[in-house]
Amino acid sequence: MQGNRFKITFLFGLAIILNVSGIVTASSHDAAWSFGNIGNFSYRLDAFSPADADLGAGIGQEDPTLTVHLGRRYQVKVTNYTVHPLQILAKGPAAGSDIPLLSMGPTTSSFESDPEVAWQDNGTGTVVFTMTLSLYNAMIDSGRVPGYRCLPHASTMRGNFNVLGLPLADPVPEPIEKGVVSIELETVASGLPAPVDLKPAPDGTGRLFVADQSGVIYTILNGQLLPSPFLDLSSRLVTPLGIIGSFDENDYDERGQFGIALHPDFAVPESPGYQKIYTYTSEPVSGAADFTTDPPIANVNHHSVIAEWQLNSRNSDEINPASRREIIRIDQPQFNHNGGMLAFGPDGYLYISLGDGGAANDVAEGHGETGNGQNNNTVHGSILRIDPLEPTLIPNSADPVSANGKYRIPADNPFVGTDGMDEIYAYGFRNPFVFSFDSATGRLIVADVGQNYVEEIDIVEKGGNYGWNLKEGTFRFDPGTGTVSDNSGGLPASLIDPVAQYDHDEGISVIGGFIYRGSAIPELFGKYVFGDFSRGFSEPGGRLFYADLDIGLIRELVIGVDDRDLNLYVKGFGQDLDGEIYLLASSNLGPYGTGGKVLKIVDLCLYRIPGDVNNDCQVNMEDYDILLEHWMESAVRTPGN
């Protein structure tokens, strides 16, 4: 879910390297240019480096408009600097309205002390500065434009900067429109605190197991919630479970119990996976973890724990609590961005989602120099893939045993035998809170929660890098400011963009769902059904969407004949063995209270009426108008088109 926003000071560009004489070395900048002059009338671009500096001007141009990029560091050399000292400024229509911000030589201007701009002047005609967001904002003060000039010849020797990579306030301006698919929500269970995951029992019983963030796994049988829990893990969870401190329905936390998974051989008596389930919980720090941060930190917030459990041999509606076998324990530096989804893929392996470890921008303590999303020497910000069974139960497996001896690692995982954690299947995620596999195609679909701007949906391939914290959605992400821009220059070409995305005009946290493979709502077949947690934290404003992932088109589901608002926080989704989808939601913000519900997404109409073209459960003039509008299209269609 959406993490808190923190203001973090960050130095753009490369580190400034100075020698003992104070002369700026070549390694202290990303690009450089030299200015000569044409008398007192213009600067002349004499040289630039490197060859692909992308300054947007050619050698010999006079007072050129130079393209510079936000966050990059620039060196400027003026040949005749004593006569033509350079100023960087907020450029007005005339010299008298200019506002100097950086000045070469003895003159001092306001941004020379800014630590992020990191102005350097060697006193012999060479200066270095970083184009920061604050410097840019000062450049455009009161309608001015980014520019430069010669101090004594300000009226004649003056030019502009074209600044790229600026933050986008509205990165995805197109709104999500209402779709043509209408649904209804049928209450299956209520009175829960915060249901977050639902898995069907693959044993023919029709049971649905619902994991609640509060720590309890419930059983739904024949549409009824059984009175006794399937498993109660609440005593194992980290406490206190809340960040506000009220410990009620208004509190909020991103720790607790999240994913559950049943072994694919749950109903196969001769298999070592018989009647085994797996859980993901946030537990107190206890001993050394199997995985920590890179580099390790002293203060760990909690542990994420993956454990295996066995069904009670005397009561198939409950887990034997004494059967617990811990598989993985992971250090978590902060309380948020834990991921937490568990699911077995069509290959029979267990997939585990882990967020970047929390805080903001992936730059806090426990996030290393590059951020966890881009660091393959930590499991944070990744999708893991393992065989969770006790290795001695499958002695003939070709998969190597893990370092802790408790599971096996698929031999074809992308980082086996090379640099990186062997368990990683894909990486570059911020908070992949929910993922799923399409039951028809096997595609792994991950909904990765964004920070302040973009929510994304990814189709994940083995070894793929999905961009965080270099990108948020398809946009460049700036870890220093938490902003996004459309400047992708210099980013690795290997970063994989999402197949669908939307911005925070529509909501604040994508909650992944499933490709609909049911039969009740034909219009939804093959579409990805998902949602957004809420439009904000103050009141429940969750939304339900569907998307065509082949073209990235997102539409909002119509709820009920009256197209009503959901008025719930969306917490998760589930899918039964028939391909029908369930919404997990609550009227409560956090894992407290009794506002949680399991709602089945059903057809708006109890039955389909011939002639009901718009599926509003009645045949009327609206259907006639639609038929009339499109009758010629039908007349000219040929079979198969």
Secondary structure by P-SEA (a helix, b strand, c coil): ccccccbbbbbccccccccccccccccccccbbbbbbccccbbbbcccccccccccccccccccbbbbbccbbbbbbbcccccbbbbbcccccccccccccccccccccccccccccccccccccbbbbbbcaaaaaaaaccccccccccccccccccccccccccccccccccccccccbbbbbbbcccccccccbbbbcccccbbbbbbbccbbbbbbcccccccccccccccccccccccccccccccccccccccccccccccccccccccccccccccccccccccccccccccccccccccccccccccccccccccccccbbbbbcccccccbbbbbccccbbbbbbcccccccccccccccccccccccccccbbbbbcccccccccccccccccccccccccccccccccccccccccccccccccccccccbbbbbbcccccccccccccccccccccccccccbbbbccccccccccccccccbbbbccccccccccbbbbbbcccccccccccccccccccccccccccccccccccccbbbbbbbcccccccccbbbcccccccccbbbbbcccccccccccbbbbbbcccccccccccccccccccaaaaaaaaacaaaaaaccccc
